[in-house]
Amino acid sequence: MDLLKEDGNQSAAGLAELVGYSQRTVQRALKRLMDEGKIEHVGSTRFGHYVIK
C-alpha cells in the first residue's frame, strides 16, 4: 500500500521488482487488497495499473 501511495501508477510487475518478490506473489497480494475493497485495477489486463480507492 505504501508503494501505491508514493506512485499510484504501478503494475504488478513494477511492484514485484521494487519489493523483490515474484510477480505471482505480488498479484496474490493485490487480489486480496482488491477483494477487501482497498485498491482497484484501472485499465486493461496487460497495461493496467493499481490505484488506492
mmCIF entry with sequence, helices, sheets and N, C-alpha, C, O atoms, coordinates in Angstrom:
data_MODEL
# 
_entry.id   MODEL 
# 
_entity.id                         1 
_entity.type                       polymer 
_entity.pdbx_number_of_molecules   1 
# 
_entity_poly.entity_id                      1 
_entity_poly.type                           'polypeptide(L)' 
_entity_poly.nstd_linkage                   no 
_entity_poly.nstd_monomer                   no 
_entity_poly.pdbx_seq_one_letter_code       MDLLKEDGNQSAAGLAELVGYSQRTVQRALKRLMDEGKIEHVGSTRFGHYVIK 
_entity_poly.pdbx_seq_one_letter_code_can   MDLLKEDGNQSAAGLAELVGYSQRTVQRALKRLMDEGKIEHVGSTRFGHYVIK 
_entity_poly.pdbx_strand_id                 A 
# 
loop_
_entity_poly_seq.entity_id 
_entity_poly_seq.num 
_entity_poly_seq.mon_id 
_entity_poly_seq.hetero 
1 1  MET n 
1 2  ASP n 
1 3  LEU n 
1 4  LEU n 
1 5  LYS n 
1 6  GLU n 
1 7  ASP n 
1 8  GLY n 
1 9  ASN n 
1 10 GLN n 
1 11 SER n 
1 12 ALA n 
1 13 ALA n 
1 14 GLY n 
1 15 LEU n 
1 16 ALA n 
1 17 GLU n 
1 18 LEU n 
1 19 VAL n 
1 20 GLY n 
1 21 TYR n 
1 22 SER n 
1 23 GLN n 
1 24 ARG n 
1 25 THR n 
1 26 VAL n 
1 27 GLN n 
1 28 ARG n 
1 29 ALA n 
1 30 LEU n 
1 31 LYS n 
1 32 ARG n 
1 33 LEU n 
1 34 MET n 
1 35 ASP n 
1 36 GLU n 
1 37 GLY n 
1 38 LYS n 
1 39 ILE n 
1 40 GLU n 
1 41 HIS n 
1 42 VAL n 
1 43 GLY n 
1 44 SER n 
1 45 THR n 
1 46 ARG n 
1 47 PHE n 
1 48 GLY n 
1 49 HIS n 
1 50 TYR n 
1 51 VAL n 
1 52 ILE n 
1 53 LYS n 
# 
_struct_asym.id          A 
_struct_asym.entity_id   1 
# 
loop_
_struct_conf.conf_type_id 
_struct_conf.id 
_struct_conf.pdbx_PDB_helix_id 
_struct_conf.beg_label_comp_id 
_struct_conf.beg_label_asym_id 
_struct_conf.beg_label_seq_id 
_struct_conf.pdbx_beg_PDB_ins_code 
_struct_conf.end_label_comp_id 
_struct_conf.end_label_asym_id 
_struct_conf.end_label_seq_id 
_struct_conf.pdbx_end_PDB_ins_code 
_struct_conf.beg_auth_comp_id 
_struct_conf.beg_auth_asym_id 
_struct_conf.beg_auth_seq_id 
_struct_conf.end_auth_comp_id 
_struct_conf.end_auth_asym_id 
_struct_conf.end_auth_seq_id 
_struct_conf.pdbx_PDB_helix_class 
_struct_conf.details 
_struct_conf.pdbx_PDB_helix_length 
HELX_P HELX_P1 AA1 ASP A 2  ? GLU A 6  ? ASP A 2  GLU A 6  1 ? 5  
HELX_P HELX_P2 AA2 ALA A 12 ? VAL A 19 ? ALA A 12 VAL A 19 1 ? 8  
HELX_P HELX_P3 AA3 GLN A 23 ? ASP A 35 ? GLN A 23 ASP A 35 1 ? 13 
# 
_struct_conf_type.id          HELX_P 
_struct_conf_type.criteria    ? 
_struct_conf_type.reference   ? 
# 
_struct_sheet.id               AA1 
_struct_sheet.type             ? 
_struct_sheet.number_strands   2 
_struct_sheet.details          ? 
# 
_struct_sheet_order.sheet_id     AA1 
_struct_sheet_order.range_id_1   1 
_struct_sheet_order.range_id_2   2 
_struct_sheet_order.offset       ? 
_struct_sheet_order.sense        anti-parallel 
# 
loop_
_struct_sheet_range.sheet_id 
_struct_sheet_range.id 
_struct_sheet_range.beg_label_comp_id 
_struct_sheet_range.beg_label_asym_id 
_struct_sheet_range.beg_label_seq_id 
_struct_sheet_range.pdbx_beg_PDB_ins_code 
_struct_sheet_range.end_label_comp_id 
_struct_sheet_range.end_label_asym_id 
_struct_sheet_range.end_label_seq_id 
_struct_sheet_range.pdbx_end_PDB_ins_code 
_struct_sheet_range.beg_auth_comp_id 
_struct_sheet_range.beg_auth_asym_id 
_struct_sheet_range.beg_auth_seq_id 
_struct_sheet_range.end_auth_comp_id 
_struct_sheet_range.end_auth_asym_id 
_struct_sheet_range.end_auth_seq_id 
AA1 1 ILE A 39 ? VAL A 42 ? ILE A 39 VAL A 42 
AA1 2 HIS A 49 ? ILE A 52 ? HIS A 49 ILE A 52 
# 
loop_
_atom_site.group_PDB 
_atom_site.id 
_atom_site.type_symbol 
_atom_site.label_atom_id 
_atom_site.label_alt_id 
_atom_site.label_comp_id 
_atom_site.label_asym_id 
_atom_site.label_entity_id 
_atom_site.label_seq_id 
_atom_site.pdbx_PDB_ins_code 
_atom_site.Cartn_x 
_atom_site.Cartn_y 
_atom_site.Cartn_z 
_atom_site.occupancy 
_atom_site.B_iso_or_equiv 
_atom_site.pdbx_formal_charge 
_atom_site.auth_seq_id 
_atom_site.auth_comp_id 
_atom_site.auth_asym_id 
_atom_site.auth_atom_id 
_atom_site.pdbx_PDB_model_num 
ATOM 1   N N  . MET A 1 1  ? 0.829   -1.190  0.000   1.00 0.00 ? 1  MET A N  1 
ATOM 2   C CA . MET A 1 1  ? 0.000   0.000   0.000   1.00 0.00 ? 1  MET A CA 1 
ATOM 3   C C  . MET A 1 1  ? 0.873   1.254   0.000   1.00 0.00 ? 1  MET A C  1 
ATOM 4   O O  . MET A 1 1  ? 0.551   2.236   -0.669  1.00 0.00 ? 1  MET A O  1 
ATOM 5   N N  . ASP A 1 2  ? 1.969   1.222   0.743   1.00 0.00 ? 2  ASP A N  1 
ATOM 6   C CA . ASP A 1 2  ? 2.839   2.403   0.791   1.00 0.00 ? 2  ASP A CA 1 
ATOM 7   C C  . ASP A 1 2  ? 3.418   2.726   -0.577  1.00 0.00 ? 2  ASP A C  1 
ATOM 8   O O  . ASP A 1 2  ? 3.537   3.894   -0.949  1.00 0.00 ? 2  ASP A O  1 
ATOM 9   N N  . LEU A 1 3  ? 3.781   1.680   -1.330  1.00 0.00 ? 3  LEU A N  1 
ATOM 10  C CA . LEU A 1 3  ? 4.329   1.926   -2.669  1.00 0.00 ? 3  LEU A CA 1 
ATOM 11  C C  . LEU A 1 3  ? 3.279   2.518   -3.588  1.00 0.00 ? 3  LEU A C  1 
ATOM 12  O O  . LEU A 1 3  ? 3.599   3.353   -4.434  1.00 0.00 ? 3  LEU A O  1 
ATOM 13  N N  . LEU A 1 4  ? 2.040   2.103   -3.438  1.00 0.00 ? 4  LEU A N  1 
ATOM 14  C CA . LEU A 1 4  ? 0.961   2.673   -4.251  1.00 0.00 ? 4  LEU A CA 1 
ATOM 15  C C  . LEU A 1 4  ? 0.677   4.113   -3.845  1.00 0.00 ? 4  LEU A C  1 
ATOM 16  O O  . LEU A 1 4  ? 0.296   4.930   -4.683  1.00 0.00 ? 4  LEU A O  1 
ATOM 17  N N  . LYS A 1 5  ? 0.859   4.426   -2.578  1.00 0.00 ? 5  LYS A N  1 
ATOM 18  C CA . LYS A 1 5  ? 0.665   5.807   -2.123  1.00 0.00 ? 5  LYS A CA 1 
ATOM 19  C C  . LYS A 1 5  ? 1.731   6.723   -2.720  1.00 0.00 ? 5  LYS A C  1 
ATOM 20  O O  . LYS A 1 5  ? 1.446   7.857   -3.105  1.00 0.00 ? 5  LYS A O  1 
ATOM 21  N N  . GLU A 1 6  ? 2.970   6.213   -2.791  1.00 0.00 ? 6  GLU A N  1 
ATOM 22  C CA . GLU A 1 6  ? 4.063   7.005   -3.339  1.00 0.00 ? 6  GLU A CA 1 
ATOM 23  C C  . GLU A 1 6  ? 3.899   7.226   -4.838  1.00 0.00 ? 6  GLU A C  1 
ATOM 24  O O  . GLU A 1 6  ? 4.056   8.340   -5.337  1.00 0.00 ? 6  GLU A O  1 
ATOM 25  N N  . ASP A 1 7  ? 3.579   6.142   -5.546  1.00 0.00 ? 7  ASP A N  1 
ATOM 26  C CA . ASP A 1 7  ? 3.424   6.222   -7.001  1.00 0.00 ? 7  ASP A CA 1 
ATOM 27  C C  . ASP A 1 7  ? 2.196   5.411   -7.366  1.00 0.00 ? 7  ASP A C  1 
ATOM 28  O O  . ASP A 1 7  ? 2.271   4.186   -7.466  1.00 0.00 ? 7  ASP A O  1 
ATOM 29  N N  . GLY A 1 8  ? 1.081   6.065   -7.564  1.00 0.00 ? 8  GLY A N  1 
ATOM 30  C CA . GLY A 1 8  ? -0.183  5.396   -7.797  1.00 0.00 ? 8  GLY A CA 1 
ATOM 31  C C  . GLY A 1 8  ? -0.340  4.802   -9.175  1.00 0.00 ? 8  GLY A C  1 
ATOM 32  O O  . GLY A 1 8  ? -1.447  4.417   -9.550  1.00 0.00 ? 8  GLY A O  1 
ATOM 33  N N  . ASN A 1 9  ? 0.716   4.716   -9.931  1.00 0.00 ? 9  ASN A N  1 
ATOM 34  C CA . ASN A 1 9  ? 0.634   4.192   -11.282 1.00 0.00 ? 9  ASN A CA 1 
ATOM 35  C C  . ASN A 1 9  ? 1.572   2.994   -11.419 1.00 0.00 ? 9  ASN A C  1 
ATOM 36  O O  . ASN A 1 9  ? 2.485   3.005   -12.244 1.00 0.00 ? 9  ASN A O  1 
ATOM 37  N N  . GLN A 1 10 ? 1.346   1.969   -10.613 1.00 0.00 ? 10 GLN A N  1 
ATOM 38  C CA . GLN A 1 10 ? 2.228   0.812   -10.597 1.00 0.00 ? 10 GLN A CA 1 
ATOM 39  C C  . GLN A 1 10 ? 1.522   -0.434  -11.119 1.00 0.00 ? 10 GLN A C  1 
ATOM 40  O O  . GLN A 1 10 ? 0.345   -0.665  -10.840 1.00 0.00 ? 10 GLN A O  1 
ATOM 41  N N  . SER A 1 11 ? 2.258   -1.222  -11.874 1.00 0.00 ? 11 SER A N  1 
ATOM 42  C CA . SER A 1 11 ? 1.763   -2.518  -12.328 1.00 0.00 ? 11 SER A CA 1 
ATOM 43  C C  . SER A 1 11 ? 2.242   -3.590  -11.348 1.00 0.00 ? 11 SER A C  1 
ATOM 44  O O  . SER A 1 11 ? 3.089   -3.324  -10.495 1.00 0.00 ? 11 SER A O  1 
ATOM 45  N N  . ALA A 1 12 ? 1.703   -4.785  -11.472 1.00 0.00 ? 12 ALA A N  1 
ATOM 46  C CA . ALA A 1 12 ? 2.144   -5.896  -10.622 1.00 0.00 ? 12 ALA A CA 1 
ATOM 47  C C  . ALA A 1 12 ? 3.619   -6.190  -10.870 1.00 0.00 ? 12 ALA A C  1 
ATOM 48  O O  . ALA A 1 12 ? 4.366   -6.457  -9.929  1.00 0.00 ? 12 ALA A O  1 
ATOM 49  N N  . ALA A 1 13 ? 4.037   -6.142  -12.119 1.00 0.00 ? 13 ALA A N  1 
ATOM 50  C CA . ALA A 1 13 ? 5.442   -6.406  -12.442 1.00 0.00 ? 13 ALA A CA 1 
ATOM 51  C C  . ALA A 1 13 ? 6.353   -5.336  -11.833 1.00 0.00 ? 13 ALA A C  1 
ATOM 52  O O  . ALA A 1 13 ? 7.418   -5.650  -11.302 1.00 0.00 ? 13 ALA A O  1 
ATOM 53  N N  . GLY A 1 14 ? 5.933   -4.088  -11.913 1.00 0.00 ? 14 GLY A N  1 
ATOM 54  C CA . GLY A 1 14 ? 6.725   -2.999  -11.335 1.00 0.00 ? 14 GLY A CA 1 
ATOM 55  C C  . GLY A 1 14 ? 6.831   -3.109  -9.827  1.00 0.00 ? 14 GLY A C  1 
ATOM 56  O O  . GLY A 1 14 ? 7.900   -2.888  -9.258  1.00 0.00 ? 14 GLY A O  1 
ATOM 57  N N  . LEU A 1 15 ? 5.727   -3.450  -9.176  1.00 0.00 ? 15 LEU A N  1 
ATOM 58  C CA . LEU A 1 15 ? 5.742   -3.621  -7.724  1.00 0.00 ? 15 LEU A CA 1 
ATOM 59  C C  . LEU A 1 15 ? 6.613   -4.805  -7.331  1.00 0.00 ? 15 LEU A C  1 
ATOM 60  O O  . LEU A 1 15 ? 7.343   -4.730  -6.343  1.00 0.00 ? 15 LEU A O  1 
ATOM 61  N N  . ALA A 1 16 ? 6.549   -5.902  -8.090  1.00 0.00 ? 16 ALA A N  1 
ATOM 62  C CA . ALA A 1 16 ? 7.347   -7.088  -7.790  1.00 0.00 ? 16 ALA A CA 1 
ATOM 63  C C  . ALA A 1 16 ? 8.840   -6.754  -7.846  1.00 0.00 ? 16 ALA A C  1 
ATOM 64  O O  . ALA A 1 16 ? 9.623   -7.207  -7.011  1.00 0.00 ? 16 ALA A O  1 
ATOM 65  N N  . GLU A 1 17 ? 9.215   -5.964  -8.835  1.00 0.00 ? 17 GLU A N  1 
ATOM 66  C CA . GLU A 1 17 ? 10.616  -5.574  -8.963  1.00 0.00 ? 17 GLU A CA 1 
ATOM 67  C C  . GLU A 1 17 ? 11.051  -4.703  -7.783  1.00 0.00 ? 17 GLU A C  1 
ATOM 68  O O  . GLU A 1 17 ? 12.164  -4.851  -7.278  1.00 0.00 ? 17 GLU A O  1 
ATOM 69  N N  . LEU A 1 18 ? 10.184  -3.803  -7.347  1.00 0.00 ? 18 LEU A N  1 
ATOM 70  C CA . LEU A 1 18 ? 10.525  -2.907  -6.241  1.00 0.00 ? 18 LEU A CA 1 
ATOM 71  C C  . LEU A 1 18 ? 10.673  -3.638  -4.913  1.00 0.00 ? 18 LEU A C  1 
ATOM 72  O O  . LEU A 1 18 ? 11.561  -3.319  -4.123  1.00 0.00 ? 18 LEU A O  1 
ATOM 73  N N  . VAL A 1 19 ? 9.799   -4.628  -4.662  1.00 0.00 ? 19 VAL A N  1 
ATOM 74  C CA . VAL A 1 19 ? 9.821   -5.305  -3.360  1.00 0.00 ? 19 VAL A CA 1 
ATOM 75  C C  . VAL A 1 19 ? 10.669  -6.564  -3.360  1.00 0.00 ? 19 VAL A C  1 
ATOM 76  O O  . VAL A 1 19 ? 10.984  -7.090  -2.293  1.00 0.00 ? 19 VAL A O  1 
ATOM 77  N N  . GLY A 1 20 ? 11.048  -7.065  -4.542  1.00 0.00 ? 20 GLY A N  1 
ATOM 78  C CA . GLY A 1 20 ? 11.914  -8.232  -4.593  1.00 0.00 ? 20 GLY A CA 1 
ATOM 79  C C  . GLY A 1 20 ? 11.196  -9.565  -4.448  1.00 0.00 ? 20 GLY A C  1 
ATOM 80  O O  . GLY A 1 20 ? 11.826  -10.569 -4.116  1.00 0.00 ? 20 GLY A O  1 
ATOM 81  N N  . TYR A 1 21 ? 9.894   -9.595  -4.690  1.00 0.00 ? 21 TYR A N  1 
ATOM 82  C CA . TYR A 1 21 ? 9.126   -10.835 -4.679  1.00 0.00 ? 21 TYR A CA 1 
ATOM 83  C C  . TYR A 1 21 ? 8.761   -11.197 -6.107  1.00 0.00 ? 21 TYR A C  1 
ATOM 84  O O  . TYR A 1 21 ? 8.896   -10.384 -7.022  1.00 0.00 ? 21 TYR A O  1 
ATOM 85  N N  . SER A 1 22 ? 8.291   -12.436 -6.289  1.00 0.00 ? 22 SER A N  1 
ATOM 86  C CA . SER A 1 22 ? 7.862   -12.837 -7.623  1.00 0.00 ? 22 SER A CA 1 
ATOM 87  C C  . SER A 1 22 ? 6.601   -12.071 -8.003  1.00 0.00 ? 22 SER A C  1 
ATOM 88  O O  . SER A 1 22 ? 5.851   -11.609 -7.143  1.00 0.00 ? 22 SER A O  1 
ATOM 89  N N  . GLN A 1 23 ? 6.386   -11.949 -9.297  1.00 0.00 ? 23 GLN A N  1 
ATOM 90  C CA . GLN A 1 23 ? 5.203   -11.246 -9.778  1.00 0.00 ? 23 GLN A CA 1 
ATOM 91  C C  . GLN A 1 23 ? 3.941   -11.952 -9.316  1.00 0.00 ? 23 GLN A C  1 
ATOM 92  O O  . GLN A 1 23 ? 2.953   -11.289 -8.997  1.00 0.00 ? 23 GLN A O  1 
ATOM 93  N N  . ARG A 1 24 ? 3.945   -13.274 -9.273  1.00 0.00 ? 24 ARG A N  1 
ATOM 94  C CA . ARG A 1 24 ? 2.762   -14.031 -8.853  1.00 0.00 ? 24 ARG A CA 1 
ATOM 95  C C  . ARG A 1 24 ? 2.434   -13.754 -7.384  1.00 0.00 ? 24 ARG A C  1 
ATOM 96  O O  . ARG A 1 24 ? 1.261   -13.627 -7.034  1.00 0.00 ? 24 ARG A O  1 
ATOM 97  N N  . THR A 1 25 ? 3.440   -13.659 -6.528  1.00 0.00 ? 25 THR A N  1 
ATOM 98  C CA . THR A 1 25 ? 3.215   -13.349 -5.111  1.00 0.00 ? 25 THR A CA 1 
ATOM 99  C C  . THR A 1 25 ? 2.581   -11.973 -4.963  1.00 0.00 ? 25 THR A C  1 
ATOM 100 O O  . THR A 1 25 ? 1.659   -11.789 -4.169  1.00 0.00 ? 25 THR A O  1 
ATOM 101 N N  . VAL A 1 26 ? 3.073   -11.021 -5.722  1.00 0.00 ? 26 VAL A N  1 
ATOM 102 C CA . VAL A 1 26 ? 2.526   -9.661  -5.676  1.00 0.00 ? 26 VAL A CA 1 
ATOM 103 C C  . VAL A 1 26 ? 1.095   -9.652  -6.210  1.00 0.00 ? 26 VAL A C  1 
ATOM 104 O O  . VAL A 1 26 ? 0.241   -8.954  -5.664  1.00 0.00 ? 26 VAL A O  1 
ATOM 105 N N  . GLN A 1 27 ? 0.822   -10.415 -7.264  1.00 0.00 ? 27 GLN A N  1 
ATOM 106 C CA . GLN A 1 27 ? -0.534  -10.481 -7.810  1.00 0.00 ? 27 GLN A CA 1 
ATOM 107 C C  . GLN A 1 27 ? -1.513  -11.043 -6.785  1.00 0.00 ? 27 GLN A C  1 
ATOM 108 O O  . GLN A 1 27 ? -2.641  -10.562 -6.684  1.00 0.00 ? 27 GLN A O  1 
ATOM 109 N N  . ARG A 1 28 ? -1.101  -12.049 -6.030  1.00 0.00 ? 28 ARG A N  1 
ATOM 110 C CA . ARG A 1 28 ? -1.983  -12.606 -4.990  1.00 0.00 ? 28 ARG A CA 1 
ATOM 111 C C  . ARG A 1 28 ? -2.287  -11.556 -3.921  1.00 0.00 ? 28 ARG A C  1 
ATOM 112 O O  . ARG A 1 28 ? -3.425  -11.432 -3.468  1.00 0.00 ? 28 ARG A O  1 
ATOM 113 N N  . ALA A 1 29 ? -1.262  -10.804 -3.523  1.00 0.00 ? 29 ALA A N  1 
ATOM 114 C CA . ALA A 1 29 ? -1.457  -9.757  -2.515  1.00 0.00 ? 29 ALA A CA 1 
ATOM 115 C C  . ALA A 1 29 ? -2.377  -8.663  -3.051  1.00 0.00 ? 29 ALA A C  1 
ATOM 116 O O  . ALA A 1 29 ? -3.244  -8.169  -2.331  1.00 0.00 ? 29 ALA A O  1 
ATOM 117 N N  . LEU A 1 30 ? -2.186  -8.286  -4.311  1.00 0.00 ? 30 LEU A N  1 
ATOM 118 C CA . LEU A 1 30 ? -3.028  -7.256  -4.922  1.00 0.00 ? 30 LEU A CA 1 
ATOM 119 C C  . LEU A 1 30 ? -4.477  -7.729  -5.034  1.00 0.00 ? 30 LEU A C  1 
ATOM 120 O O  . LEU A 1 30 ? -5.403  -6.947  -4.819  1.00 0.00 ? 30 LEU A O  1 
ATOM 121 N N  . LYS A 1 31 ? -4.676  -8.998  -5.369  1.00 0.00 ? 31 LYS A N  1 
ATOM 122 C CA . LYS A 1 31 ? -6.036  -9.538  -5.456  1.00 0.00 ? 31 LYS A CA 1 
ATOM 123 C C  . LYS A 1 31 ? -6.718  -9.479  -4.095  1.00 0.00 ? 31 LYS A C  1 
ATOM 124 O O  . LYS A 1 31 ? -7.895  -9.130  -3.999  1.00 0.00 ? 31 LYS A O  1 
ATOM 125 N N  . ARG A 1 32 ? -5.974  -9.820  -3.041  1.00 0.00 ? 32 ARG A N  1 
ATOM 126 C CA . ARG A 1 32 ? -6.540  -9.765  -1.695  1.00 0.00 ? 32 ARG A CA 1 
ATOM 127 C C  . ARG A 1 32 ? -6.953  -8.330  -1.348  1.00 0.00 ? 32 ARG A C  1 
ATOM 128 O O  . ARG A 1 32 ? -8.021  -8.115  -0.775  1.00 0.00 ? 32 ARG A O  1 
ATOM 129 N N  . LEU A 1 33 ? -6.118  -7.362  -1.689  1.00 0.00 ? 33 LEU A N  1 
ATOM 130 C CA . LEU A 1 33 ? -6.445  -5.964  -1.429  1.00 0.00 ? 33 LEU A CA 1 
ATOM 131 C C  . LEU A 1 33 ? -7.644  -5.508  -2.254  1.00 0.00 ? 33 LEU A C  1 
ATOM 132 O O  . LEU A 1 33 ? -8.453  -4.710  -1.779  1.00 0.00 ? 33 LEU A O  1 
ATOM 133 N N  . MET A 1 34 ? -7.769  -6.007  -3.487  1.00 0.00 ? 34 MET A N  1 
ATOM 134 C CA . MET A 1 34 ? -8.940  -5.674  -4.303  1.00 0.00 ? 34 MET A CA 1 
ATOM 135 C C  . MET A 1 34 ? -10.196 -6.293  -3.706  1.00 0.00 ? 34 MET A C  1 
ATOM 136 O O  . MET A 1 34 ? -11.243 -5.647  -3.665  1.00 0.00 ? 34 MET A O  1 
ATOM 137 N N  . ASP A 1 35 ? -10.106 -7.527  -3.245  1.00 0.00 ? 35 ASP A N  1 
ATOM 138 C CA . ASP A 1 35 ? -11.253 -8.190  -2.625  1.00 0.00 ? 35 ASP A CA 1 
ATOM 139 C C  . ASP A 1 35 ? -11.707 -7.467  -1.363  1.00 0.00 ? 35 ASP A C  1 
ATOM 140 O O  . ASP A 1 35 ? -12.895 -7.459  -1.040  1.00 0.00 ? 35 ASP A O  1 
ATOM 141 N N  . GLU A 1 36 ? -10.761 -6.858  -0.651  1.00 0.00 ? 36 GLU A N  1 
ATOM 142 C CA . GLU A 1 36 ? -11.075 -6.098  0.558   1.00 0.00 ? 36 GLU A CA 1 
ATOM 143 C C  . GLU A 1 36 ? -11.579 -4.694  0.235   1.00 0.00 ? 36 GLU A C  1 
ATOM 144 O O  . GLU A 1 36 ? -12.009 -3.966  1.131   1.00 0.00 ? 36 GLU A O  1 
ATOM 145 N N  . GLY A 1 37 ? -11.529 -4.311  -1.044  1.00 0.00 ? 37 GLY A N  1 
ATOM 146 C CA . GLY A 1 37 ? -12.014 -3.000  -1.454  1.00 0.00 ? 37 GLY A CA 1 
ATOM 147 C C  . GLY A 1 37 ? -11.046 -1.862  -1.199  1.00 0.00 ? 37 GLY A C  1 
ATOM 148 O O  . GLY A 1 37 ? -11.453 -0.700  -1.204  1.00 0.00 ? 37 GLY A O  1 
ATOM 149 N N  . LYS A 1 38 ? -9.774  -2.166  -0.976  1.00 0.00 ? 38 LYS A N  1 
ATOM 150 C CA . LYS A 1 38 ? -8.796  -1.124  -0.674  1.00 0.00 ? 38 LYS A CA 1 
ATOM 151 C C  . LYS A 1 38 ? -8.163  -0.528  -1.921  1.00 0.00 ? 38 LYS A C  1 
ATOM 152 O O  . LYS A 1 38 ? -7.788  0.644   -1.927  1.00 0.00 ? 38 LYS A O  1 
ATOM 153 N N  . ILE A 1 39 ? -8.042  -1.323  -2.973  1.00 0.00 ? 39 ILE A N  1 
ATOM 154 C CA . ILE A 1 39 ? -7.459  -0.842  -4.219  1.00 0.00 ? 39 ILE A CA 1 
ATOM 155 C C  . ILE A 1 39 ? -8.334  -1.285  -5.383  1.00 0.00 ? 39 ILE A C  1 
ATOM 156 O O  . ILE A 1 39 ? -9.228  -2.117  -5.223  1.00 0.00 ? 39 ILE A O  1 
ATOM 157 N N  . GLU A 1 40 ? -8.067  -0.721  -6.553  1.00 0.00 ? 40 GLU A N  1 
ATOM 158 C CA . GLU A 1 40 ? -8.760  -1.165  -7.758  1.00 0.00 ? 40 GLU A CA 1 
ATOM 159 C C  . GLU A 1 40 ? -7.778  -1.173  -8.917  1.00 0.00 ? 40 GLU A C  1 
ATOM 160 O O  . GLU A 1 40 ? -6.772  -0.464  -8.913  1.00 0.00 ? 40 GLU A O  1 
ATOM 161 N N  . HIS A 1 41 ? -8.095  -1.990  -9.900  1.00 0.00 ? 41 HIS A N  1 
ATOM 162 C CA . HIS A 1 41 ? -7.273  -2.088  -11.103 1.00 0.00 ? 41 HIS A CA 1 
ATOM 163 C C  . HIS A 1 41 ? -7.912  -1.220  -12.173 1.00 0.00 ? 41 HIS A C  1 
ATOM 164 O O  . HIS A 1 41 ? -9.115  -1.304  -12.420 1.00 0.00 ? 41 HIS A O  1 
ATOM 165 N N  . VAL A 1 42 ? -7.098  -0.389  -12.803 1.00 0.00 ? 42 VAL A N  1 
ATOM 166 C CA . VAL A 1 42 ? -7.573  0.527   -13.829 1.00 0.00 ? 42 VAL A CA 1 
ATOM 167 C C  . VAL A 1 42 ? -6.868  0.181   -15.132 1.00 0.00 ? 42 VAL A C  1 
ATOM 168 O O  . VAL A 1 42 ? -5.646  0.034   -15.164 1.00 0.00 ? 42 VAL A O  1 
ATOM 169 N N  . GLY A 1 43 ? -7.637  0.051   -16.201 1.00 0.00 ? 43 GLY A N  1 
ATOM 170 C CA . GLY A 1 43 ? -7.054  -0.225  -17.495 1.00 0.00 ? 43 GLY A CA 1 
ATOM 171 C C  . GLY A 1 43 ? -7.139  -1.681  -17.885 1.00 0.00 ? 43 GLY A C  1 
ATOM 172 O O  . GLY A 1 43 ? -7.812  -2.478  -17.231 1.00 0.00 ? 43 GLY A O  1 
ATOM 173 N N  . SER A 1 44 ? -6.454  -2.016  -18.951 1.00 0.00 ? 44 SER A N  1 
ATOM 174 C CA . SER A 1 44 ? -6.503  -3.370  -19.482 1.00 0.00 ? 44 SER A CA 1 
ATOM 175 C C  . SER A 1 44 ? -5.679  -4.318  -18.616 1.00 0.00 ? 44 SER A C  1 
ATOM 176 O O  . SER A 1 44 ? -4.901  -3.892  -17.762 1.00 0.00 ? 44 SER A O  1 
ATOM 177 N N  . THR A 1 45 ? -5.865  -5.592  -18.854 1.00 0.00 ? 45 THR A N  1 
ATOM 178 C CA . THR A 1 45 ? -5.127  -6.603  -18.107 1.00 0.00 ? 45 THR A CA 1 
ATOM 179 C C  . THR A 1 45 ? -3.628  -6.458  -18.331 1.00 0.00 ? 45 THR A C  1 
ATOM 180 O O  . THR A 1 45 ? -2.842  -6.575  -17.391 1.00 0.00 ? 45 THR A O  1 
ATOM 181 N N  . ARG A 1 46 ? -3.241  -6.208  -19.547 1.00 0.00 ? 46 ARG A N  1 
ATOM 182 C CA . ARG A 1 46 ? -1.819  -6.149  -19.865 1.00 0.00 ? 46 ARG A CA 1 
ATOM 183 C C  . ARG A 1 46 ? -1.169  -4.815  -19.502 1.00 0.00 ? 46 ARG A C  1 
ATOM 184 O O  . ARG A 1 46 ? -0.021  -4.791  -19.060 1.00 0.00 ? 46 ARG A O  1 
ATOM 185 N N  . PHE A 1 47 ? -1.869  -3.734  -19.679 1.00 0.00 ? 47 PHE A N  1 
ATOM 186 C CA . PHE A 1 47 ? -1.254  -2.416  -19.491 1.00 0.00 ? 47 PHE A CA 1 
ATOM 187 C C  . PHE A 1 47 ? -1.888  -1.607  -18.355 1.00 0.00 ? 47 PHE A C  1 
ATOM 188 O O  . PHE A 1 47 ? -1.643  -0.406  -18.245 1.00 0.00 ? 47 PHE A O  1 
ATOM 189 N N  . GLY A 1 48 ? -2.688  -2.241  -17.520 1.00 0.00 ? 48 GLY A N  1 
ATOM 190 C CA . GLY A 1 48 ? -3.350  -1.532  -16.441 1.00 0.00 ? 48 GLY A CA 1 
ATOM 191 C C  . GLY A 1 48 ? -2.434  -1.272  -15.259 1.00 0.00 ? 48 GLY A C  1 
ATOM 192 O O  . GLY A 1 48 ? -1.270  -1.672  -15.252 1.00 0.00 ? 48 GLY A O  1 
ATOM 193 N N  . HIS A 1 49 ? -2.980  -0.597  -14.266 1.00 0.00 ? 49 HIS A N  1 
ATOM 194 C CA . HIS A 1 49 ? -2.235  -0.304  -13.039 1.00 0.00 ? 49 HIS A CA 1 
ATOM 195 C C  . HIS A 1 49 ? -3.207  -0.308  -11.869 1.00 0.00 ? 49 HIS A C  1 
ATOM 196 O O  . HIS A 1 49 ? -4.421  -0.392  -12.056 1.00 0.00 ? 49 HIS A O  1 
ATOM 197 N N  . TYR A 1 50 ? -2.672  -0.219  -10.685 1.00 0.00 ? 50 TYR A N  1 
ATOM 198 C CA . TYR A 1 50 ? -3.460  -0.271  -9.457  1.00 0.00 ? 50 TYR A CA 1 
ATOM 199 C C  . TYR A 1 50 ? -3.496  1.088   -8.789  1.00 0.00 ? 50 TYR A C  1 
ATOM 200 O O  . TYR A 1 50 ? -2.500  1.811   -8.770  1.00 0.00 ? 50 TYR A O  1 
ATOM 201 N N  . VAL A 1 51 ? -4.654  1.431   -8.240  1.00 0.00 ? 51 VAL A N  1 
ATOM 202 C CA . VAL A 1 51 ? -4.795  2.688   -7.507  1.00 0.00 ? 51 VAL A CA 1 
ATOM 203 C C  . VAL A 1 51 ? -5.522  2.425   -6.197  1.00 0.00 ? 51 VAL A C  1 
ATOM 204 O O  . VAL A 1 51 ? -6.322  1.496   -6.087  1.00 0.00 ? 51 VAL A O  1 
ATOM 205 N N  . ILE A 1 52 ? -5.230  3.254   -5.215  1.00 0.00 ? 52 ILE A N  1 
ATOM 206 C CA . ILE A 1 52 ? -5.895  3.160   -3.920  1.00 0.00 ? 52 ILE A CA 1 
ATOM 207 C C  . ILE A 1 52 ? -7.268  3.812   -4.039  1.00 0.00 ? 52 ILE A C  1 
ATOM 208 O O  . ILE A 1 52 ? -7.401  4.886   -4.624  1.00 0.00 ? 52 ILE A O  1 
ATOM 209 N N  . LYS A 1 53 ? -8.271  3.172   -3.492  1.00 0.00 ? 53 LYS A N  1 
ATOM 210 C CA . LYS A 1 53 ? -9.625  3.736   -3.528  1.00 0.00 ? 53 LYS A CA 1 
ATOM 211 C C  . LYS A 1 53 ? -9.760  4.855   -2.531  1.00 0.00 ? 53 LYS A C  1 
ATOM 212 O O  . LYS A 1 53 ? -10.830 5.454   -2.416  1.00 0.00 ? 53 LYS A O  1 
# 
